[in-house]
Amino acid sequence: MSQMVASSTNESASSSPQMSAIRSQENTCSSSLSSSSTMPGAPKSDASSLPPITTSSLPTDRQRLIANQSWDKISARHPIGCKNSTPDTETLIDYAATILEMRLADVVRHRRDVKNSRSQASSMVSEDGLINGVKIAPTAVAGEMYEVDIDKGKLEDLEGLQPPSIVLLSSNCRAQVRAYVRRIASMYHDNRYHALEHAVHVTMSANKLLEMLHEGGPVDPDDDTKDMKKFAVSLGASYQSDESSVSSTESTSGKATTAAAPRPISVSNDKPRQIQPVSSYDNAQRPPPPSLNVSLNDFDRIPRPKKPKRTSSTYLIYSDTFTKFSFVFAAIIHDVDHQGVPNARLVVENDPIVQLYDGISVAEKHSIKVAFRTLNESEFDEFRSLVFESPDDRLHMHHIVTNLVVNTDIASPERAQSTKVRWEEAFSKGAPPPGPLPFGRLSLAGHSPSSEIATVTASEPRLVSMETKVPSYKDPAPIASMCKETRRNSLKRVLQLNGGQTVEYFTASNHEDSRMALRHSVVIETMLNVADVAHSMQSWELFLFWNRNLFEELYDAYKGGRSENNPANGWYENQLFFYKIYVLPLAAKMQMCGVFGRRGGEFLRNAILIRDQWEREGDQITKDMIVSVERESLSSA
């Protein structure tokens, strides 16, 4: 962290309190490196040196290290934030490949369990649909996976049929997974920010988010109240209990409904932070979230998740092993072949890839193309065949990855508006419409009025006025004319749009299926957005490290003639504005969606603490950083 903030001496800078702290951290970092060596890089592995992963395999040291890292300390560097502890390429590859292997093994294990359950159940089921006198109930899961719920006390006969150990990933498959990650790693440029280490940090953060889905446990109202009180006290705020406060609203039928108001967190800059009640909402529905353009002055509506009687729903994400694998795959490849400049610059320079993708999210779409083109090479045949058990798997994963990666283009107003519309469709109070709802990307139904959308151009966050209209729920004709069903008699379906584009959706046999599918989609997209800027919601050390790396990358582009904007102009203020229009609303979504249980507020708490510390110290840190980076630039010229 220290050298990231200021790595060279300067008389004026060295006199500041911040620089004294920097020197102290430098000494700590150096002593840690000298007293204990950094984690050695993993050697290149071939099939002969990699044991197969089986159902009885014990966790490796790397797997344990990944699992034991807390959300706020995720890093491939040890100590975190120390520039002298740069991990070598093979170590980064080992981190990414290990995560990919774990998630792929889960996919294979789940497929085997499903097949075994179906086979064993069909052989033991009686004409009246009973297994050993127990009724079986198939449960649909995203991606057309099914589980069989059987009383554990009646499973002795089934357990005896399972072999003691089953190979999930062969040695050759593991070698191909690692060779694929190594190939992807080789196509990451030596940028200061959009480089391999960033991709690995995003992947590690994405994997941790998947682990956190159930770590939060049930949302207990009393525990949540205690957490809110502690949070309010930590911010010097007062806590106002609203347990007895209710309000009435007139429904469309003229009847009044009464409900207890949620307890949101106020994070306004201009008034004391306190817990304030907001308008009531139907307890049967989740409250409407604040829009993406929410400002800190209006950021008083951060509703708690609905009080469930049992563990909060993850919208089938927790049990969808294929989506989890696709999720970490998208994290690994999301910035591959990134040139270190934003999409707007590629358009100005008329880069060849701009014409391929019509100038929209060109870097993201290029990364997707590179990733799948590489995966289709013959040397990854076994790896690929294990992932794509059927042609549907190939199509399904391509859509998931495309939706996730394109959604990381936070500079695109169109992308931001799409995200806003779909989030509102998924978590709005109203009932979902009849008919299909797309799984991923911009919904084909709904309407969003004119509003301001948060985007980032180069180093400058900004609000853009947008007005986007899409076909209404009441008019299904545009949907019918744009698409055709390519599969029937299935929960998951695919639509073919004009021009060959396809999107996935779930048939709306009832409103809840439709709502569940859309929430499944928008939540995983939000999770990757969080992983992409995870440092802004983790710890102060990680924030400073990645904040400096981003500054250096933008400064390199400016000095190299690939940007007209000097990031030094307004850097301190721009970070605060970025938190205001993007990071804080994004962190609030992680609490509002409810999938992280008790831990749902952790992202917002961390973000506020980091933002507040930057507000206090960031001005001087920025000045010192600019001096340091300019001096390094001159010395290397």
N, C-alpha and C positions, 0 to 999 in steps of 0.2 A: 504494500500500500504506500509506503513512504516514498520510494523512488518514483512511483507513479505520480505522486503529487508534485514533487520537485526533486530532481535527481542531481542538480548541480548547485554549487554554492553561489550566493549572491549577497552582497553586503546588506542591501535594503531588505531582501527577502529573509535573510537569516536572522534578522532582528525581530521578526514577528513571532508571536506565540505559536502559530500554526507550524512554522518552520522548526521550532524547537521540538514540537511533538513529532514532526516528521523525522528529525534526526534520531530521536529516541526510538521510534519504530524501526528505522533503518538498522540501528544497532541490534535491536531484538531480532530482526529478520536475519541479519548476517550471522549472529551467534547461533541461531537455530539451524542455519544451514551448515555451519562449521561443526557444531556439536553432533548433529545427526544428519546423515546423508539423506537427500531427497529420495523419494520412492524410485527405485531403478526402473528403467524402461523395460517393457515386456519384449522379449526376443521375438523375432519373426518365427511364426509357427507353421509347420506343415502337418499333414495328417498323421504322420508317425509320432509326433510329439504331443498331440492333442487327444486325450482320452474321450470317448463318447460321453455324451450327457444322457443319463438314464433316469428312470423314476426313483432310483435309490441313490443318486449322486449327492454328495455332500457339498455345501457351498464352498467356493474357492475363496482365497484371501481377498481377491478383487471384488467378488460379490459381497462379501461381508463388509468391506470398506464402503462400497456404494450404499448398502442397506443402512449402515450405521451413521452416515452423514445426515445431520439435521438440515432442514430446509434452509436455514439462515447461514449455513456453513458449507454449502455445496461448492466444491472447487476441485479441479485437477491439480492445483498448486498447494503446496504445503511448506510453510504457512500460507494461508490464503492472502491474496493481494500483494504478495512479495514478488517484485520483478525479477529478483535474482533466482527465483525457484521455478523458472520456466520448465514445464514438463517437456520431455522429448516427444517426438512424433509417435514412436512406438507405444509410449505410455498412453497418449491420447487415443490411439487406435484401439488399445486394449480396453480402455474404459468404454468406448462406443460399441465395440464388438461384443463385449461381455453383456451389456444391456440388451443388445439386439438378440444375442443367443438366448438369454433368459426369457425374453418375451416370445421368441419363436418356439422355444421348448414348451411354454405354456399353451401355445396354439396347438401343437402336436398332441400334448397331453389331453387337452380338452376334446379334440377330435376323436382320439382313441377312447376316451371315457364315454363320449356320446355313442360311438359305434358299439362299444361293448354293452352299454346299457340297453340300447335298442335290441341288439342280438340276444342278450340274455333274457330280457323282458319278453321278447316275442317267443322264445323257446319255452318259457315258464308260464306264460299267461294262459289263463283258462278261457273258456268261451264267454264267461260273464265278465271278462276284463279284470280279473284279480290275479295277483302274484302272491302265492302263499297266503291268500285271504286278505291281501292288502290292495286297495285300489290305487292304480298309478295315474298320475296326472301330468301329461306333457306340458311344458311351459315354454312359450315362444320367447326367444332371445334375439337381440339384434343380430342380423347376419344369418338368420334362419338356423340358429343353433337351438337344440332342445335339451332340456334336462329332465330326468325322471325323479320325482319326489317319492321316495319309498321309506317307510318307517325303518329307522336304523336297526331296530331290534329284529327285523325280518331279513337282514342282509347277509346272514352267515353263509347261506348257500352261494350267494353271488360272489362274496369275497373269496371263497375257496377256488373260484374259477380264474382269478387273476394271477398271472405269473409273478414271481417275486421281483423281477426287474425287467423293464422294457426300455430299449434304446429309443430315445427321443430325437437326438441329433447325433449322427455318426461322426467319426473323426474326420472323414472327408468333407462332410457338410460343414463342420465347424471351421475347417481350413478354408472353405469357400466363402463362408461368412466373413472371416477375417481378411481374406484376399479382397473381397468386395469393399469392405470398409477402408482397407489400405488404398485401393484404387480411388475411391471417393476422396480420401484424405489428400491424395496427390494432386487433385484438381482444385483444392482450396488454395487461393493465392496467399502470398505473404503480406496480407494487410494487417493493419494495427488492430482492427476490431472485427471485421467480417472475415475471419480466418478460422482455421481448424479448431483452435482452442475455444472460440466462441460457440462453434457448432457442438462441441463436446459439452460445454457448460449448459447449453440449451437442452441437450439430450439428457444429461444428468438431472437437470431440473424437471424436465418433462417426466422422466421415470419416477422421480420423487413425488410428483403430483399424483401419479397413478397409485403409488403406495399410500398416499395420504387420503385417498378416497374413503377408506374405512378406518383409518387411524383415528379420525375424529370421534368415532363412536356415535351413540345416540345423542340427539340434541335434547338435553335436559333443560327445561325452562329455568329451574333454580340455578343450575350451574351457569347458564348463559347470563342470568341476571348478575351473578357474582363477577363474571368476566367483564361485563359491561361496567360495573362499578369500579373494578380495578383499573380498567382502561381509562375511564373518566378521571380517576384520581391521578393516574400517571401523567395525564395531560393537564393537570391543574384545573379540571372541570368539576362541575357539580353533577350529581346524578339525581334525576327526577323519576321516581317510580311512577309507572302508569298502570299498575295492576288493576286499579279500580276505575281508571278513566275509560269511558266509552263515548262513542258519538254515533249519531244516527244519520243515515243518508237515505234519500228517496230513490227507490228503484224505478225502473221504467214503467212498472205497473202501478206506481203510486204508493207502494207499501214501504214502510221504513224497515231497515235492517240495522241491527246493533251488533257491534263487535268490539273487542278490545283492541286498542291501537298498538302497533309494534313499537319497539324502542330503537330508533335509529341513532346513529352517531353523527354529531355535527362536527365538521372539520373546516369551518369557516375561518378565514383569516381576519375578518373584520368584526367579529363579535365573539364573546366567550364561548368556549367549547362546552356543550352540555348535551345531555340526552333529552330530546324533545319528542313529544307525541306528534303523530301526523294523522291525516284523515283515516277513518276506519276502512276496512276492507272485509270482504266475505271470508270467514275462516275457512271455507271450503276451497278457496283459491289462494294462490300466492299473490302478494301485493305487486302492483305495477312498479317496475324499477325506474330509477332516474335515467333520463336519456344520456347518450354519450356526450352531449354538448354541455353537461351540467358544469356550472362554475362552482368555485369554493364558497361563494356567498350564498348559493342556493343548495349547497350539498348537505341538506338537512334530512333527506329522505333515503336513509340506508336501512331498509327494513330487514328485520331478522327473518330467517327461514320460518316457515309454518311449524308449529309445535307438533311433531309427530309422536305417535305412541311407541314407535320402535325406530330402528336405525333409519336415517333419512335416505330417500331414494337416490341412486346414482344414475337414474334413467337408463339402466341396463349396461352402462359403461363398465362397471366393475366385473361383470360376468362375460363381457364381450372381448375375449382374448385376441381376436383378429384385429379389432379396432385398436386395441392397446399396442399390438405389434406395429400396425400401420402408423400409429401416433409417434412412437420413438423413431421409426424409420424416417418419417417426415422431418423430425427434429434433426437427425443426422445430416440429411441432404438439403436442408432448406436454403442454405446460402452457397452451395457448391458452385464454383467458377464465378463467384462474385468479384467484380472488378474494383471494389473499394470506392465506388461513386454511386449516387442514387440513380433511380430510373430516369429522372428528369434529365440528368446529364447524358445518359446513353441516347436519349431522344435527340438532344441538341447535337451530339456528335454523329448522329445517324449511324449508330452501331448496327452491324448486320442483323443482330437478333431483334432489333426494333421492328423491322419489317415482318419478321416471322410471327410476331404476336401483336400486331396492330398498335404498338406503342403503349400497351396497358400491362402493368405488372410484368414487364419483360424479364427482369432478372429472376423473379420467382418462377415464372413459367419455363425459363431456360434451365434453371436448376432441376425442375421436375423432369424435363426431357432428358437431361444428362443422366440423371439417376436411373431412370427406367431403361434408357438405351444401354447403359452399362450393365444393368441387371440382366438384360436379354443376351449378353454375350455367352458363348458356349462354355467358358471356363467356370460359369456359375450355374450350370445346369441342375445339379443336385440341390443346391440352395434354393433356386427358383422353383423347382418342382415341389419342394416341400412347402413353400409359401403358397403357391397356386395349386391347390389340390384339384381345382376345377377351373374352367374358363370364367365362371362367375367370380371366383376369388380374384382373378387378375383384374377384372373390371371393377369390382368392389374396392380393392385396395387403391387402384389408380384414382378413383373418385375421392376416396378419403384423403389421400395424400395431396391431391390437387386442391381440394377445398381448404385443407389446413395450411398449405404453403402459400397459396395465393392470398389467404387471409392475413398473412404476416406483412403484407405491403401496406404499412400504416401511412404512407405518403399519398395513397390513392383516395380521393374523396368518394369515388364510386364504391370502392371496397368498404369504406367506413359507413356509407349510407346503407349498403347491403347488410352489413353486420347489425346496424341499428334496427333496420326493418325486421330482420329475422329474429333478433332477440326479443323485440316487442311482440312479435307473433307467438313466440314460444312461451313467454312469461307474462303476457297481458292477462287482464282479469277475465276477458270475454271467453266464451266457449270456442273451441276450434271449429272451423267450418267443415262441412261434409266434403268428400272428395279427397284426392291425393294432395299431399304436401311434400315438396321436394326434400330430399335428404342431402343437405349441403348447398352451399352457394346462395345466391339471391333467390328468394322465394318467388314463385310464379303467381302468388296471390298476395293481396294486401295493399295498403296505401299509406304512405308516409308524407305528412305535410312538409312544407318548407321549413328547414331548420338549419342550425349551424353544426357542421361536422368537424371533429378534431382530426387534423392531418399534420404531418411533419415534412417540411421541405428543407433538405440539407440539414442544418443545425437549428432551424427555426420552426418551432411548433406554431400552428396557426389554425384559425377557425374558418371554414369555408361554408358559404351559404349554398344549400342544396335543396332541390325539389325533385323528388323521384316518384313517379306514378307507375304502378304495376297493375295488372288486371285485378278486378275486384272479386271477392269470393262469390258475389252474387251473379257473376257472369263467367261461367265455366267454359264458354265457347272458345276464348283465346287459348286456353290450355289444351282443349281437345284438338284445335287446329294446329297446334305447335308440336304435338307429340303423338307417339303411338306406343302401345304396350309391347315390350319385347319378351315379357314373361307373364305367365298367368298362373292362377291358383297358388299364389305364394304371398307371404306377408311382405317381403321385400320385392320391389319392382324397379324397373328402369324405364326412363322416358328418353326417346330420341327426339331432339329438337332440330329445328331448321339449321342447316349448315353442319350437321353431324355431331353437334355437342350432345352429350348425354348427362343426365342427372339421375340420382337414385331417390326413391321415395318409398314410403310404406303405405300400403292400401289402408284406407280409413274405414275399416269395418265398423269402427266406432270412433268417437271423438278422441278418446284417450289414447288409442294407438297412434293417431296422427300427432297429437300433442307430445307423446313420449318420443316419437321418432325425431321430431323437430328439436326437442330439448336435448336429446342425445347428441345431435349434430352441433348445435350452437355451443353446448358446454365444452365439448372437446376442442372446438375452434378457439373458444375463450381460453382454455387451458394452455394451448400452444402459444397464444398471444402473451400470456403471463410468462411462460417459460422463455420466450424470446427476449423479454426485458426483466428476467427474474432478478437480476442484481438490484433493480430499483425497489424490490419488495423483500429483500433478504437481509443484508447487513450493511452497515456503514462501510466496512472494509471492502466488500465486494462492489458496492456502488462506486466508491472512489476509484478502484482499479479499472472497472469497465468504462466509467465516465471519462477517465483520462485516455484510455485506448481509443474511444470514439473521437475525442478531440484531436488526438494525434492523426487519426486516419483522415478526418476532414481537413486538418491543416496540411497534410501531405498533398491532398487533392488540390487545395488552394495554391500551394507553392508550386505544384507541378502544372498549373495552368488548366486544371480540369474542374475548377469551380471559381465563380466570381465572388463567393461569399467567404470572408475571413471568419472562421468560427470564433475567434477571439472577441469579436464584436457582440456583446450581449450574452456571452455564454452563461454567466451566473443567472441572469434573469430568465433565459430560455429554459434552463433546467427547472426552475420553479413553475414556469408556465406549462411545461410538459407534464409535470406532476398534476397540475390543476386540470388540464383538459383531457389527459389520457391515462396516466398511471393510477390516480385515485379512483376514477370511475371504473377502470378495469379491475382494480383490487376489490372494489365494492361488489362487483358481479360475482366474485368468487365466494362471497358470503351469501349473496342473495340467492344463488342457484341452489344452495343447500346441500350439495353433494359431499362437502367436507366436514359435516357435522360440527363438533365443537371447535374444530380448527379453521372453520371458515373465516373467522375474523383475523387470523394471523397475518394474512397478506396485507390487509388494510392497516393494521396496527404497525407493521414494519414499515410500510410505505410512508405513513404519517411521521413516524419517528425519524426516518432518513430525510424526508422533506424538511422537517423542522430543524434538523441539525445542519442541513445545507443552507437553510435560510439564515442561520446564525453564523456559520463559518465559511460558507461557500464563496463569498465575495473575495476574501483574502486567499483562499485556496486557489481560486481561479487566477488571481493576479500572479501568485507564485508559479502556478502551472504554466502560464503563458511565458513567463520569463525562462523557465526551464526548457520548454519545448522550442522556443525560438533560439536559445543558446545551443541546444543539441542540433538543431537544423543548420546553424551556421558552422558548427564544428565538423559536421558530416559533409558539407558542401565541397 
